[in-house]
Amino acid sequence: MDKVALDLGFIQIYWYSIAIFCGFLVGSFFVYQEAKRQKLNEDFIINLIFYSIIIGLIGARVYYVLFNLSYYLANPSKIIAVWEGGLAIHGGLCATLIFMIYYCKKYHVNIKKLLDIIVVGLIIGQALGRWGNFFNQEAYGKITTLTHLQALHIPKFIINNMFILENYRQPTFLYESLSCFLGFIIMLLVRKFSKNLKLQTLTGFYLIWYGITRFIIEYFRSDSLMLGPIKIAMLVSSIFVIIGLSLIIRNFKSQNENYQDTSIYLKSKD
């Protein structure tokens, strides 16, 4: 499958970029709608989304480059070639979180509630963005057989594009995308129908759900970022799960604030 969606001569638009853009667009839509429903200032929402996307992309790229430093030191011109792939979600999440903490503190916004809003849009964005890996033939799994892939009833166009480096590969991008989509549906339903939803429950659920998903997926991947003999994504995912569990357990043990009743704004100390 051709990686280039549109060749205008002076510029090429890659399917990878389109998938990432769609992920940002759909994820931002859900964040914007819920933030408006929670009476968050519209300018704040738009600026937050805009800056978060930019900072998230930079963080994701820097993280990826650092774990492939020898290659990029030898090929410095490739550092900015993000259309060729190489965005690490964990780097993007860390960079964006730091920015959000600063931004919320500046405008007296409740970061706990904002994160509960963000994670719902984030996980559907990840589900769509993973398809960029499909077009770039990256984030693939271990060697498998055509018969095995056919037995999974995977669409033929996916199977065909999983023939990488002279072998069929597990479509781990697809497994992660489907898991993220399922997590998105669960969070939407919980947010809509739970009458006693505690603050940070959605954030905790996201960390646990995506942490477990990524840990399992990473086991099957064969192009992981490494820290010595350790798959760095498995390590970070384990931390996600621990933090997520601590948030959920704390909610059960304490009288934490209710998501629906908590104001998105903090009282100014000025």
For each residue, the residues with C-beta under 8 A, 3 or more apart:
1: 15 135 157 160 161
2: 5 15
3: 14 15 16 135 136
4: 7 12 13 14 15
5: 2 13 14 15 18
6: 12 13
7: 4 12 13
8: 11 12 13
9:
10:
11: 8
12: 4 6 7 8 83
13: 4 5 6 7 8 17 18
14: 3 4 5 17 18 83 84 135 136
15: 1 2 3 4 5 18 19 132 135 136
16: 3 19 20 83 84 85 132 133 135 136
17: 13 14 20 21 82 83 132
18: 5 13 14 15 21 22 132
19: 15 16 22 23 128 129 130 131 132 134 135
20: 16 17 23 24 87 129 132
21: 17 18 24 25
22: 18 19 25 26 128 129
23: 19 20 26 27 124 125 126 127 128 129 130 132
24: 20 21 27 28 53 125 129
25: 21 22 28 29
26: 22 23 29 30 121 124 125 128
27: 23 24 30 31 121 122 124 125 126 128
28: 24 25 31 32 49 53 121 125
29: 25 26 32 33 121
30: 26 27 33 34 120 121 124
31: 27 28 34 35 45 49 117 118 120 121 122
32: 28 29 35 36 45 46 49
33: 29 30 36 37
34: 30 31 37 38 117 120 121 191
35: 31 32 38 40 45 114 117 264
36: 32 33 39 40 42 45
37: 33 34
38: 34 35 113 117 264
39: 36 264
40: 35 36 44 45 109 114 264
41: 44 45 107
42: 36 45 46
43: 46 47
44: 40 41 47 48 107 109
45: 31 32 35 36 40 41 42 48 49
46: 32 42 43 49 50
47: 43 44 50 51
48: 44 45 51 52 100 103
49: 28 31 32 45 46 52 53
50: 46 47 53 54
51: 47 48 54 55 99 103
52: 48 49 55 56 96 99 100
53: 24 28 49 50 56 57
54: 50 51 57 58
55: 51 52 58 59 95 96 99
56: 52 53 59 60 92 93 95 96
57: 53 54 60 61 82 87 92
58: 54 55 61 62 95
59: 55 56 62 63 91 92 93 94 95 96
60: 56 57 63 64 87 88 89 91 92 95
61: 57 58 64 65 79 82 86 87 88 91
62: 58 59 65 66 91 95
63: 59 60 66 67 88 90 91 92 94 95
64: 60 61 67 68 86 87 88 91 225
65: 61 62 68 69 72 79 86
66: 62 63 69
67: 63 64 88 225 226 227 232
68: 64 65 71 72 86 225
69: 65 66 72 73
70: 73 74
71: 68 74 75 78
72: 65 68 69 75 76 78 79
73: 69 70 76
74: 70 71
75: 71 72 78
76: 72 73 79
77: 80 81
78: 71 72 75 81 84
79: 61 65 72 76
80: 77
81: 77 78 84 86
82: 17 57 61 85 86 87
83: 12 14 16 17
84: 14 16 78 81 136
85: 16 82 132 133 136 138
86: 61 64 65 68 81 82 138
87: 20 57 60 61 64 82 91 92
88: 60 61 63 64 67 91 92 225 233
89: 60 92 93 126
90: 63 93 94 232 233 236
91: 59 60 61 62 63 64 87 88 94 95
92: 56 57 59 60 63 87 88 89 95 96
93: 56 59 89 90 96 97
94: 59 63 90 91 97 98
95: 55 56 58 59 60 62 63 91 92 98 99
96: 52 55 56 59 92 93 99 100
97: 93 94 100 101
98: 94 95 101 102
99: 51 52 55 95 96 102 103
100: 48 52 96 97 103 104 111 114 115 118
101: 97 98 104 105 111
102: 98 99 105 106
103: 48 51 99 100 106 107 109
104: 100 101 107 108 109 110 111 114
105: 101 102 108 111
106: 102 103
107: 41 44 103 104
108: 104 105 265 266 267 268
109: 40 44 103 104 114 264 265 266
110: 104 113 114 262 263 264 265 266
111: 100 101 104 105 114 115
112: 115 116 199 200 203 257 262
113: 38 110 116 117 199 259 262 263 264
114: 35 40 100 104 109 110 111 117 118 264
115: 100 111 112 118 119 200 202 203
116: 112 113 119 120 199 200 201 202 203 259
117: 31 34 35 38 113 114 120 121
118: 31 100 114 115 121 122
119: 115 116 122 123 187 202 203 205 206
120: 30 31 34 116 117 123 124 184 187 188 191 202
121: 26 27 28 29 30 31 34 117 118 124 125
122: 27 31 118 119 125 126 206
123: 119 120 126 127 180 183 184 187 206 209 210
124: 23 26 27 30 120 121 127 128 180 181 184
125: 23 24 26 27 28 121 122 128 129
126: 23 27 89 122 123 129 130 176 177 180 210
127: 23 123 124 130 177 178 180 181 184
128: 19 22 23 26 27 124 125 131 177
129: 19 20 22 23 24 125 126 132
130: 19 23 126 127 133 134 139 173 174 176 177 180
131: 19 128 134 135 173 177
132: 15 16 17 18 19 20 23 85 129 135 136
133: 16 85 130 136 137 138 139 140 173
134: 19 130 131 137 158 161 171 173 174
135: 1 3 14 15 16 19 131 132 161
136: 3 14 15 16 84 85 132 133
137: 133 134 140 161 164
138: 85 86 133 173 223
139: 130 133 172 173 176 221 223
140: 133 137 162 164 169 170 171 172 173 221 222 223
141: 144 169 170 171 172 220 221 222
142: 169 170 220 221 222
143: 167 168 169 222
144: 141 148 149 167 168 169 170
145: 148 149 168
146: 149 150 159 168
147: 150 151
148: 144 145 151 152 168
149: 144 145 146 152 154 159 162 168 171
150: 146 147 153 154 159
151: 147 148
152: 148 149
153: 150
154: 149 150 158 159 171 174
155: 158 159
156: 159 160
157: 1 160 161
158: 134 154 155 161 162 171 174
159: 146 149 150 154 155 156 162 163 168 171
160: 1 156 157 163
161: 1 134 135 137 157 158
162: 140 149 158 159 168 169 170 171
163: 159 160 166 167 168 169
164: 137 140 167 168 169
165: 169
166: 163
167: 143 144 163 164
168: 143 144 145 146 148 149 159 162 163 164
169: 140 141 142 143 144 162 163 164 165 222
170: 140 141 142 144 162 175 220
171: 134 140 141 149 154 158 159 162 174 175
172: 139 140 141 175 176 217 220 221
173: 130 131 133 134 138 139 140 176 177
174: 130 134 154 158 171 177 178
175: 170 171 172 178 179 217 220
176: 126 130 139 172 173 179 180 213 214 217
177: 126 127 128 130 131 173 174 180 181
178: 127 174 175 181 182
179: 175 176 182 183 209 213 217
180: 123 124 126 127 130 176 177 183 184 210 213
181: 124 127 177 178 184 185
182: 178 179 185 186
183: 123 179 180 186 187 205 206 209 210 213
184: 120 123 124 127 180 181 187 188
185: 181 182 188 189
186: 182 183 189 190 205 209
187: 119 120 123 183 184 190 191 202 205 206
188: 120 184 185 191 192
189: 185 186 192 193
190: 186 187 193 194 197 201 202 205
191: 34 120 187 188 194 197 202 259
192: 188 189
193: 189 190
194: 190 191 197
195:
196: 258
197: 190 191 194 201 202 258 259 260
198: 201 251 256 257 258 259
199: 112 113 116 251 256 257 258 259 262
200: 112 115 116 203 204 247 250 251 256
201: 116 190 197 198 204 205 247 248 251 259
202: 115 116 119 120 187 190 191 197 205 206 259
203: 112 115 116 119 200 206 207 244 247
204: 200 201 207 208 243 244 245 246 247 248 251
205: 119 183 186 187 190 201 202 208 209 244 248
206: 119 122 123 183 187 202 203 209 210 244
207: 203 204 210 211 240 241 243 244 247
208: 204 205 211 212 240 241 244 245 248
209: 123 179 183 186 205 206 212 213 244
210: 123 126 180 183 206 207 213 214 237 240
211: 207 208 214 215 237 238 239 240 241 244
212: 208 209 215 216 237 241
213: 176 179 180 183 209 210 216 217
214: 176 210 211 217 218 233 234 237 240
215: 211 212 218 219 233 234 237 238 241
216: 212 213 219 220
217: 172 175 176 179 213 214 220 221
218: 214 215 221 224 231 233 234 237
219: 215 216 231 234
220: 141 142 170 172 175 216 217
221: 139 140 141 142 172 217 218 224 231
222: 140 141 142 143 169
223: 138 139 140
224: 218 221 231 232 233 234
225: 64 67 68 88 231 232 233
226: 67 229 230 231 232
227: 67 230 231 232 235
228:
229: 226
230: 226 227 234 235
231: 218 219 221 224 225 226 227 234 235
232: 67 90 224 225 226 227 235 236
233: 88 90 214 215 218 224 225 236 237
234: 214 215 218 219 224 230 231 237 238
235: 227 230 231 232 238 239
236: 90 232 233 239 240
237: 210 211 212 214 215 218 233 234 240 241
238: 211 215 234 235 241 242
239: 211 235 236 242 243
240: 207 208 210 211 214 236 237 243 244
241: 207 208 211 212 215 237 238 244 245
242: 238 239 245 246
243: 204 207 239 240 246 247
244: 203 204 205 206 207 208 209 211 240 241 247 248
245: 204 208 241 242 248 249
246: 204 242 243 249 250
247: 200 201 203 204 207 243 244 250 251
248: 201 204 205 208 244 245 251 252
249: 245 246 252 253
250: 200 246 247 253 254 256
251: 198 199 200 201 204 247 248 254 256
252: 248 249
253: 249 250
254: 250 251
255:
256: 198 199 200 250 251
257: 112 198 199 261 262
258: 196 197 198 199 261 262
259: 113 116 191 197 198 199 201 202 262
260: 197
261: 257 258
262: 110 112 113 199 257 258 259
263: 110 113 266
264: 35 38 39 40 109 110 113 114
265: 108 109 110
266: 108 109 110 263
267: 108
268: 108
269:
270:
